[in-house]
Amino acid sequence: MTLAGKTVLVTGATGFLGGVLTLRMAQEGANVRALARTPEKGAFLRDNDNITLVQGDITDAARMREVIQGCDGVFHGAVSYGNLEQQRRVNVEGTRNVVQASEAAKVSRLVHVSTLAVYGYDVRGEVGEDHPFAVNHNDPYVVTKGEEEVVVRVAKVPYSIVRPGGIYGARSGLWTRTAFLTARRNPTLWIGDGSGTPPLIYVDDAVDLLVAVATHPAAAGEAFNCANDPSATWREFLAEYAKLVGHSNYLGIPTPIIFGLAGVAALFDNPDRASRDIPKLARWLTRRVRYPMTKARDLLGWQPKTDLATGVKLCEGWLRERGLL
Ligand SMILES: NC(=O)c1ccc[n+]([C@@H]2O[C@H](COP(=O)([O-])OP(=O)(O)OC[C@H]3O[C@@H](n4cnc5c(N)ncnc54)[C@H](OP(=O)(O)O)[C@@H]3O)[C@@H](O)[C@H]2O)c1
């Protein structure tokens, strides 16, 4: 099945992943309704015959019904941050509105963008799609992304869920801008030997899986991990960015020193301060975890195509444009 000629709604279209997805869907010949809470942020989507910017907020149930009416498919990627209450209001209740509007419009597929973070940040070893969610996590993002999936799973329309790892590519704040700025420093200063494994995926590959699940019959009612498997290490990831500025120097601060300093700082610090989070962050950055991609391979014949060196090189133009390189 193809998406050409179909009408689809993309939520989060003005964001990083949703922007690339919207342009890709338009390129595939779909008629894309790009949901923009703030239409000025969608300037890069104008002047494309296959894209219509539609103003709307996912917390507005009536508006969601209007914009989804007549759609064949919905890609739901809008996300908000903040405290638990704020995230529940937008991420969970907003998702409920999108699900109910998709049911009313009888869409043939609702594709929901989740995250590998639903398993929590402490998991190690192999984490397949059946791994339990971290329901009592202290990060509202982890909790609400898990709760969103619960809402999607009772949808009375065919749905598919994609759980990406850290998505890098042009316009990525954390996984490209911040990672590049960290690596640019000569030597790159990092924790330990850098052998921890961030689950990474290049943005075009994440979009490719979203498009694949939208049309594949075997993807209905299923959730898929979405990351390169096995993942590169932090050291390898940062080294690719460092190559862009022509250095290969790495300096790892021994982890016992980080934990020791954080422990001492926490003794003298306000309990709400960030020093309390340093050991948690250090554990996250040094853990080794694998998110097997066997389900996407076996059910859909899908695998990520972009290796790390290629993906990071593809970020170069944007980093130059932004004056960072
Ligand atoms: N980036 C990653 O590394 C990563 C990794 C795993 C999973 N994901 C998932 O991928 C999806 C997209 O992430 P992203 O990083 O591309 O996000 P992003 O760049 O932060 O974009 C979020 C989008 O959601 C929109 N939005 C927020 N609140 C809204 C509301 N109430 N109504 C309508 N739209 C609203 C934003 O619109 P405004 O511009 O108006 O705020 C923006 O277009 C999310 O579901 C996220 O959980 C991302």
The ligand as a Tripos MOL2 file, in Angstrom:
@<TRIPOS>MOLECULE
LIG
   48    52     1     0     0
SMALL
NO_CHARGES

@<TRIPOS>ATOM
      1 N1         13.8900   14.0310   19.6180 N.am      1 LIG1
      2 C1         14.1930   12.8220   20.0990 C.2       1 LIG1
      3 O1         15.3840   12.4680   20.2650 O.2       1 LIG1
      4 C2         13.1010   11.8360   20.4110 C.ar      1 LIG1
      5 C3         13.4720   10.5470   20.8530 C.ar      1 LIG1
      6 C4         12.4740    9.6240   21.1120 C.ar      1 LIG1
      7 C5         11.1480    9.9500   20.9280 C.ar      1 LIG1
      8 N2         10.8150   11.2020   20.5140 N.ar      1 LIG1
      9 C6          9.3900   11.5050   20.3240 C.3       1 LIG1
     10 O2          9.2380   12.0280   19.0230 O.3       1 LIG1
     11 C7          8.1770   12.9900   19.0170 C.3       1 LIG1
     12 C8          8.6770   14.3020   18.4390 C.3       1 LIG1
     13 O3          9.7660   14.7380   19.2280 O.3       1 LIG1
     14 P1         10.6190   16.0240   18.7940 P.3       1 LIG1
     15 O4         11.9040   15.9610   19.5370 O.co2     1 LIG1
     16 O5         10.6140   16.1400   17.3230 O.co2     1 LIG1
     17 O6          9.7340   17.1500   19.4480 O.3       1 LIG1
     18 P2          9.8560   18.7410   19.3440 P.3       1 LIG1
     19 O7         10.8900   19.1420   18.3590 O.co2     1 LIG1
     20 O8          9.9760   19.2330   20.7450 O.co2     1 LIG1
     21 O9          8.4530   19.1490   18.7560 O.3       1 LIG1
     22 C9          7.2920   19.0000   19.5070 C.3       1 LIG1
     23 C10         6.1360   19.4280   18.6610 C.3       1 LIG1
     24 O10         4.9270   19.2450   19.4050 O.3       1 LIG1
     25 C11         4.1730   20.4340   19.2910 C.3       1 LIG1
     26 N3          3.2790   20.6170   20.4200 N.ar      1 LIG1
     27 C12         3.5910   20.7560   21.7260 C.ar      1 LIG1
     28 N4          2.4890   20.9300   22.4540 N.ar      1 LIG1
     29 C13         1.4430   20.9150   21.5910 C.ar      1 LIG1
     30 C14         0.0550   21.0630   21.7390 C.ar      1 LIG1
     31 N5         -0.5110   21.2640   22.9310 N.pl3     1 LIG1
     32 N6         -0.7230   20.9900   20.6290 N.ar      1 LIG1
     33 C15        -0.1710   20.8030   19.4150 C.ar      1 LIG1
     34 N7          1.1440   20.6580   19.2160 N.ar      1 LIG1
     35 C16         1.9430   20.7260   20.2880 C.ar      1 LIG1
     36 C17         5.2090   21.5360   19.2070 C.3       1 LIG1
     37 O11         4.6060   22.7170   18.7320 O.3       1 LIG1
     38 P3          5.1850   24.1670   19.1400 P.3       1 LIG1
     39 O12         6.3650   24.3480   18.2320 O.co2     1 LIG1
     40 O13         4.0810   25.0930   18.9020 O.co2     1 LIG1
     41 O14         5.5960   24.0600   20.5830 O.co2     1 LIG1
     42 C18         6.1940   20.8950   18.2390 C.3       1 LIG1
     43 O15         5.7510   21.0010   16.9180 O.3       1 LIG1
     44 C19         7.7030   13.0940   20.4500 C.3       1 LIG1
     45 O16         6.5700   12.2880   20.6280 O.3       1 LIG1
     46 C20         8.8700   12.5720   21.2760 C.3       1 LIG1
     47 O17         8.4360   12.0190   22.4820 O.3       1 LIG1
     48 C21        11.7550   12.1670   20.2550 C.ar      1 LIG1
@<TRIPOS>BOND
     1     1     2 1
     2     2     3 2
     3     2     4 1
     4     4     5 ar
     5     4    48 ar
     6     5     6 ar
     7     6     7 ar
     8     7     8 ar
     9     8     9 1
    10     8    48 ar
    11     9    10 1
    12     9    46 1
    13    10    11 1
    14    11    12 1
    15    11    44 1
    16    12    13 1
    17    13    14 1
    18    14    15 2
    19    14    16 1
    20    14    17 1
    21    17    18 1
    22    18    19 2
    23    18    20 1
    24    18    21 1
    25    21    22 1
    26    22    23 1
    27    23    24 1
    28    23    42 1
    29    24    25 1
    30    25    26 1
    31    25    36 1
    32    26    27 ar
    33    26    35 ar
    34    27    28 ar
    35    28    29 ar
    36    29    30 ar
    37    29    35 ar
    38    30    31 1
    39    30    32 ar
    40    32    33 ar
    41    33    34 ar
    42    34    35 ar
    43    36    37 1
    44    36    42 1
    45    37    38 1
    46    38    39 2
    47    38    40 1
    48    38    41 1
    49    42    43 1
    50    44    45 1
    51    44    46 1
    52    46    47 1
@<TRIPOS>SUBSTRUCTURE
     1 LIG1         1 GROUP 0 **** ****
